[in-house]
């Protein structure tokens, strides 16, 4: 993947809404473990509907964005099409491995290991975009990981019975980190609505045969089952990933992946509010460390 022409300091010219949009996107994704666990379908079928039911929203976003443009968007070139295909396939791997990880290990384990993605993004952004991390940024990275560990320390369950699910969580981090890098590259070539529409279509098409081959049943049996899938698609996918794709185009890749660590904090708060899983002093300290780490890292970009 050739590096696009990007500003040497992307965050300097970033609009003020970019960072809040990224945080909101991470919060929306924080609902996804809950929805995946509540789904009547298997992990892969759930992942398929997560994309398929979001496609109408992404199409509507594309239409509205086109109407608000002064001129029609430039047609997609060959390089952009190839990257859209890669982005869609990387997100396929991300969802396939993460949804199975959620089922094969604890939500805490899956969330922690999947959020190792910033490690891969930081080094990838250095290699491809020349975003060399500063010492203060690495300090912020350390704070956020320490915070994530504190946040879910009481729920971690280390043992061979969770080895496969934990391993899939790490595989998820590799896929998602790579996906963020490709999205960062794509955002210099294409607007966020078209990026999400076409990459999501690729992911849905790739997930359908996987769901049929591994699980067979792809339709929920009740209205409640459909509502869970719609919520997953509209909140976690359309809103969450859409906001992230829009914001990543204006922020450094390393910072973007780090801010997404708000996700386990959001998941913990959601569990507290909706499931009665109260947060103790250690978890609250972890949440504070995550937010402090993000602010420190922000100063280092």
C-alpha positions as CSV (number, residue, x, y, z in Angstrom):
1,X,0.0,0.0,0.0
2,X,1.6,3.2,-1.1
3,X,1.4,6.1,1.3
4,X,-1.0,8.9,0.2
5,X,-0.1,12.6,0.5
6,X,-1.1,13.5,4.0
7,X,-0.3,16.5,6.1
8,X,2.8,16.2,8.3
9,X,0.6,17.1,11.3
10,X,-3.0,16.1,10.5
11,X,-4.4,17.0,13.9
12,X,-3.3,20.7,13.5
13,X,-5.9,21.2,10.8
14,X,-8.5,18.9,12.2
15,X,-12.0,20.4,12.6
16,X,-13.1,20.7,16.2
17,X,-15.9,18.1,15.7
18,X,-13.5,15.4,14.6
19,X,-12.4,14.2,18.1
20,X,-15.9,14.3,19.6
21,X,-17.2,12.4,16.6
22,X,-14.6,9.7,17.1
23,X,-15.5,9.4,20.8
24,X,-19.2,9.1,20.0
25,X,-18.4,6.5,17.4
26,X,-16.4,4.5,20.0
27,X,-19.3,4.8,22.5
28,X,-21.7,3.5,19.8
29,X,-19.5,0.5,19.2
30,X,-19.4,-0.1,22.9
31,X,-23.0,-1.4,22.6
32,X,-22.0,-4.2,20.2
33,X,-21.0,-6.9,22.7
34,X,-24.3,-6.5,24.4
35,X,-26.2,-6.8,21.1
36,X,-24.1,-9.8,19.9
37,X,-24.8,-11.6,23.2
38,X,-28.5,-10.9,22.9
39,X,-28.8,-12.0,19.3
40,X,-30.8,-15.2,18.5
41,X,-28.3,-16.0,15.7
42,X,-24.8,-17.3,15.7
43,X,-21.8,-14.9,15.7
44,X,-21.3,-14.9,11.9
45,X,-25.0,-14.5,11.0
46,X,-25.2,-11.7,13.5
47,X,-22.2,-10.1,11.8
48,X,-23.8,-10.4,8.4
49,X,-27.0,-8.6,9.5
50,X,-24.9,-6.0,11.2
51,X,-23.7,-5.0,7.8
52,X,-26.7,-5.8,5.7
53,X,-29.2,-3.8,7.8
54,X,-26.8,-0.8,7.9
55,X,-26.5,-0.6,4.1
56,X,-29.7,1.4,3.6
57,X,-28.5,4.0,6.0
58,X,-25.1,4.2,4.3
59,X,-26.8,4.6,0.9
60,X,-29.0,7.4,2.3
61,X,-25.9,9.1,3.7
62,X,-24.3,8.9,0.3
63,X,-27.3,10.4,-1.5
64,X,-27.6,13.3,1.0
65,X,-23.9,14.0,0.8
66,X,-24.0,14.0,-3.0
67,X,-26.9,16.5,-3.0
68,X,-25.1,18.8,-0.7
69,X,-22.0,18.9,-2.9
70,X,-21.3,21.9,-5.2
71,X,-20.1,19.4,-7.8
72,X,-20.6,15.7,-8.4
73,X,-18.0,13.5,-6.6
74,X,-15.1,12.3,-8.7
75,X,-15.6,8.7,-9.9
76,X,-13.7,6.0,-8.0
77,X,-10.3,5.2,-9.5
78,X,-8.8,1.7,-9.7
79,X,-6.6,2.4,-6.6
80,X,-9.7,3.4,-4.5
81,X,-11.6,0.4,-5.6
82,X,-8.8,-2.0,-4.6
83,X,-8.5,-0.3,-1.2
84,X,-12.3,-0.5,-0.7
85,X,-12.1,-4.2,-1.4
86,X,-9.3,-4.6,1.0
87,X,-11.1,-2.6,3.7
88,X,-14.2,-4.7,3.3
89,X,-12.3,-7.9,3.6
90,X,-10.3,-6.7,6.6
91,X,-13.5,-5.7,8.4
92,X,-14.9,-9.2,7.5
93,X,-12.0,-10.7,9.4
94,X,-12.5,-8.3,12.2
95,X,-16.2,-9.0,12.7
96,X,-15.8,-12.8,12.1
97,X,-13.1,-13.2,14.7
98,X,-14.5,-10.7,17.3
99,X,-18.1,-12.1,17.3
100,X,-16.7,-15.6,17.8
101,X,-14.3,-14.3,20.4
102,X,-17.3,-12.8,22.4
103,X,-19.0,-16.3,22.3
104,X,-15.8,-18.3,23.2
105,X,-14.4,-16.2,26.0
106,X,-15.7,-13.6,28.5
107,X,-16.8,-10.2,27.1
108,X,-14.0,-8.6,29.2
109,X,-11.3,-10.8,27.7
110,X,-12.6,-10.3,24.2
111,X,-12.8,-6.5,24.7
112,X,-9.3,-6.2,26.2
113,X,-7.5,-8.3,23.5
114,X,-9.5,-6.8,20.6
115,X,-8.4,-3.4,21.8
116,X,-4.7,-4.1,21.3
117,X,-5.3,-2.6,17.9
118,X,-3.6,0.7,18.7
119,X,-0.3,-1.1,18.9
120,X,-0.5,-2.3,15.3
121,X,-1.9,1.1,14.2
122,X,0.9,3.1,15.7
123,X,3.6,1.1,14.0
124,X,1.7,0.9,10.8
125,X,1.0,4.6,10.7
126,X,4.8,5.2,11.3
127,X,5.6,2.9,8.4
128,X,3.0,4.0,5.8
129,X,2.1,7.6,6.8
130,X,5.3,8.8,8.5
131,X,3.3,9.5,11.7
132,X,6.3,8.9,14.1
133,X,5.0,8.6,17.6
134,X,6.4,11.1,20.2
135,X,7.3,10.0,23.7
136,X,4.3,11.9,25.1
137,X,2.0,9.9,22.8
138,X,3.6,6.6,23.9
139,X,3.0,7.7,27.5
140,X,-0.6,8.3,26.7
141,X,-0.8,4.9,25.0
142,X,0.6,3.3,28.2
143,X,-2.0,5.1,30.3
144,X,-4.9,4.0,28.2
145,X,-3.8,0.3,28.2
146,X,-3.3,0.4,32.0
147,X,-6.7,2.0,32.3
148,X,-8.3,-0.7,30.1
149,X,-6.7,-3.4,32.2
150,X,-8.0,-1.8,35.4
151,X,-11.4,-1.4,33.9
152,X,-12.0,-5.1,33.3
153,X,-9.4,-6.7,35.6
154,X,-12.1,-8.2,37.9
155,X,-13.9,-9.8,34.9
156,X,-10.8,-11.3,33.3
157,X,-10.7,-15.0,33.3
158,X,-7.3,-16.4,32.2
159,X,-7.1,-20.1,31.4
160,X,-6.9,-22.7,28.7
161,X,-10.7,-22.9,28.5
162,X,-10.7,-19.3,27.0
163,X,-7.5,-19.7,24.9
164,X,-9.3,-19.9,21.6
165,X,-11.6,-16.9,22.3
166,X,-8.7,-14.9,23.7
167,X,-6.6,-15.7,20.6
168,X,-9.4,-14.6,18.3
169,X,-9.5,-11.4,20.3
170,X,-5.9,-10.7,19.3
171,X,-6.6,-11.7,15.7
172,X,-9.4,-9.1,15.9
173,X,-6.9,-6.4,16.9
174,X,-4.7,-7.2,13.9
175,X,-7.6,-7.0,11.5
176,X,-9.1,-3.9,13.0
177,X,-5.7,-2.1,13.2
178,X,-5.1,-2.9,9.6
179,X,-8.7,-1.8,8.7
180,X,-8.1,1.6,10.4
181,X,-4.9,2.1,8.4
182,X,-6.6,1.3,5.1
183,X,-9.5,3.6,6.0
184,X,-7.0,6.4,6.8
185,X,-5.5,5.9,3.4
186,X,-8.9,5.8,1.7
187,X,-10.0,9.0,3.3
188,X,-7.4,10.9,1.3
189,X,-9.1,9.5,-1.9
190,X,-12.8,9.2,-1.1
191,X,-15.5,10.7,1.1
192,X,-16.7,8.8,4.2
193,X,-20.2,8.0,2.9
194,X,-19.1,6.2,-0.2
195,X,-16.3,4.5,1.8
196,X,-18.7,3.0,4.3
197,X,-21.3,2.1,1.6
198,X,-19.0,0.1,-0.7
199,X,-16.7,-1.4,2.0
200,X,-19.8,-2.5,4.0
201,X,-21.2,-4.1,0.9
202,X,-18.0,-6.1,0.4
203,X,-18.1,-7.2,4.0
204,X,-21.8,-8.2,3.9
205,X,-21.2,-10.3,0.7
206,X,-18.1,-11.9,2.2
207,X,-19.9,-12.8,5.5
208,X,-23.0,-14.4,4.0
209,X,-21.4,-17.6,2.7
210,X,-19.4,-17.8,5.9
211,X,-22.6,-17.6,7.9
212,X,-24.3,-20.3,5.8
213,X,-21.3,-22.6,6.0
214,X,-20.6,-22.3,9.7
215,X,-24.1,-21.8,11.2
216,X,-26.8,-22.5,8.6
217,X,-29.6,-20.5,10.1
218,X,-29.4,-16.8,9.2
219,X,-32.9,-15.5,10.1
220,X,-34.0,-14.7,13.7
221,X,-37.2,-16.4,14.9
222,X,-38.9,-13.4,16.7
223,X,-39.5,-9.7,16.4
224,X,-37.2,-9.2,19.4
225,X,-34.5,-11.0,17.5
226,X,-34.9,-8.6,14.5
227,X,-34.9,-5.5,16.9
228,X,-31.5,-6.6,18.3
229,X,-30.0,-6.9,14.9
230,X,-31.4,-3.6,13.8
231,X,-30.0,-1.9,16.9
232,X,-26.6,-3.5,16.3
233,X,-26.7,-2.4,12.6
234,X,-27.9,1.1,13.2
235,X,-26.2,2.0,16.5
236,X,-22.9,0.1,16.4
237,X,-22.3,-0.1,12.6
238,X,-24.0,2.8,10.9
239,X,-23.5,5.4,13.7
240,X,-20.4,4.0,15.3
241,X,-18.3,3.0,12.3
242,X,-19.7,5.9,10.2
243,X,-18.5,8.5,12.7
244,X,-15.2,6.8,13.0
245,X,-14.7,6.7,9.2
246,X,-15.6,10.4,9.0
247,X,-13.3,11.4,11.9
248,X,-10.3,9.3,10.9
249,X,-10.0,11.4,7.7
250,X,-9.1,14.4,9.9
251,X,-7.0,12.9,12.7
252,X,-3.7,10.9,12.9
253,X,-4.2,7.2,12.6
254,X,-2.5,6.5,15.9
255,X,-4.6,8.9,17.9
256,X,-7.8,7.6,16.2
257,X,-7.1,4.0,17.3
258,X,-6.3,5.2,20.8
259,X,-9.5,7.1,21.2
260,X,-11.4,4.0,20.2
261,X,-10.3,2.6,23.6
262,X,-13.2,4.6,24.9
263,X,-15.2,1.6,23.7
264,X,-14.4,-0.7,26.7
265,X,-15.2,2.2,29.0
266,X,-18.5,2.7,27.3
267,X,-19.2,-1.1,27.4
268,X,-18.6,-1.0,31.2
269,X,-20.9,1.9,31.7
270,X,-23.6,0.3,29.6
271,X,-23.2,-2.9,31.6
272,X,-23.6,-0.9,34.8
273,X,-26.7,1.0,33.6
274,X,-28.5,-1.8,31.8
275,X,-27.3,-5.0,33.5
276,X,-26.6,-3.8,37.0
277,X,-22.9,-4.6,36.8
278,X,-21.7,-2.0,39.3
279,X,-18.3,-0.4,38.8
280,X,-15.9,-0.5,41.8
281,X,-13.0,1.8,42.6
282,X,-10.6,-0.1,40.4
283,X,-12.9,0.1,37.4
284,X,-13.5,3.8,38.0
285,X,-9.7,4.3,38.2
286,X,-9.4,2.5,34.9
287,X,-11.9,4.8,33.2
288,X,-10.1,7.8,34.5
289,X,-6.7,6.5,33.2
290,X,-8.2,5.9,29.8
291,X,-9.5,9.4,29.5
292,X,-6.2,10.8,30.9
293,X,-4.2,8.7,28.4
294,X,-6.2,10.0,25.5
295,X,-5.7,13.6,26.6
296,X,-1.9,13.0,27.0
297,X,-1.7,11.3,23.6
298,X,-3.6,14.2,22.1
299,X,-0.9,16.6,23.2
300,X,1.7,14.3,21.5
301,X,0.1,14.5,18.0
